[in-house]
Amino acid sequence: MSDKHNDVDKLYEVIDDIEIAMMTTVEKDGSLHTRPMANQHADADGAIWFFTEKTGAVARNLKANPKVSLGYASSGAYAALTGTGRVVDDRRKIDELWSASVEAWFPEGKDDPDLTLVRVDPDLGEFWTFPSKPISQAIGYVKAKLTGQRADDIGDNRKVAL
């Protein structure tokens, strides 16, 4: 496997392990609006899916300007993606992605007339991973302090064209 393929796999592994994404869209006035969105697993094409309201700000913003940014954070990894988002009203995909946790946001269930999906097709991603063991992080920090050089061996950072 190529390094790029491994990096793409690692990027999707990082984002699939994080429950909430911070989605940024462009408002009508050009300002940016960021909000938490429940993360669904990426599909085989690399698209990332979210549930939203047809009449909500996310759908409105994406229809006017499809540029989107997604941010992910956990205790040992971070990821950021940019791409194109679009509203997709696909009842079969809703059935496929539906879970009990989604029902908390859509109490009328899968048949809620205001329920729709957002599909994000990423074009660029970046991830940062760090060792989970505090001792590894501490060793990197001490090494940096002693040598006066940046601690570049305590984690991994890659940019990936998607």
PyMOL commands that set and color helices and strands:
alter all, ss='L'
color gray80, all
select helices_A, chain A and resi 3-16+57-64+91-97+100-103+109-111+134-147
alter helices_A, ss='H'
color red, helices_A
select strands_A, chain A and resi 20-26+32-38+48-53+67-73+77-88+115-129+156-161
alter strands_A, ss='S'
color yellow, strands_A
deselect
rebuild
show_as cartoon
